[in-house]
Amino acid sequence: MIGNASALFRATFGVAPRVVASAPGRVNLLGEHTDYNGGPVLPVATALRTTVAVGPGDAGVLELISTRDGERARVAWRDARPAGWGAYLAGVMRELDATGAAPAGAGARVAVASDVPVGAGLASSAALTVAAAQALSLLAGVRLSPRQLAGAAFRAEHDYVGVGCGIMDQMCAALARPGHALLLECASLAARHIPLPGRLLLVDTGTRHELTRGALNERRAECEAAVARLKLELPELVWLASWPARWLPRLKRALPEPLRSRALHVVGETARTRFGAQLLTRGRMRRFGELLYEAHESCRRLYECSAPELDVVVAAARRAGALGARLTGAGWGGAVLVLLGKRDGGKGKGEAKVSKEIRRAFAAEYGREPSITRVRPSGGARGKIVTERGAGHVC
């Protein structure tokens, strides 16, 4: 993918890029819709990555090209917010410029290549913004820490583009470690890497969502409304995830529907995520898998963020004996994460059985088979300053 971005840059602009950086997509084991509610999340970076190649450009201008659409665009990012994916790059440049980490003149040429599918719930936008923040800041001669990269990427997506997201995706893209999940407390940003002994499958249903409008922003507004009402019961409450689990009867009395169901999901998912991290640490994969099924049911029934395609995959995985399965990446389409045991004799029989049943059930319902791939927990953002001879050093 690095070669693709570099080749695209050279073919489009006639010179080699100065910097190449990449960041991963992610799947979320537990902690769905807890991030923007101040709760814990447990994501894993995938081997799928977005790569951004950059070089100097005209002051105040972003010249953009992507392998996804092949269309070249020239954006004066200070004048107005561009349409489409260019808005994410403009948001990153805006954040870097505000902190003195933008290239000279706050302009650049940018080429993007990615194998992270858009709208599948795998954090394609975070992979793009974190990789862009890494590349553009290195072009400026500034080395940002992983947390600084995540912060700039988050503000670009949340404040500038207008996605009602939390900071989970950006933190995972910046801080992830191979072979580990990242336990992140989104209120404090305390982070801890936890070894992941199980095997994971990702089932892409092919359904897509658009998060800058509609259901995600609606759910966030509902959670904010729930907090406003619950402050009458607990004036010091800041985050919905901080509501004490032992006070669930009090929460139910205080909130009307649908706020009651939304809050019950967030409080329950908060407890599941912290307990799940403890189970992973102890290697208790079967009990951890049960939490995945519980989390999916909560997303389906209480948060109403599932979709029929996702439910079919989860039910098929359970019938086939998978340890756990749940939607990942907000929901309303996208993908399902399936947990298998640590091993199955080295012959892949357990994986083959689960995959076969998922494909059979999905094809019977929708007339096509979903894409099923293995998930390899991978590392976070990385960048390379390219020398005149094409080599470079990794940052």
Summary of the structure (lengths in Angstrom):
residues: 395
radius of gyration: 21.2
end to end distance: 17.4
largest distance: 68.1
contacts: 1502
relative contact order: 0.17
helix: 43%
strand: 22%
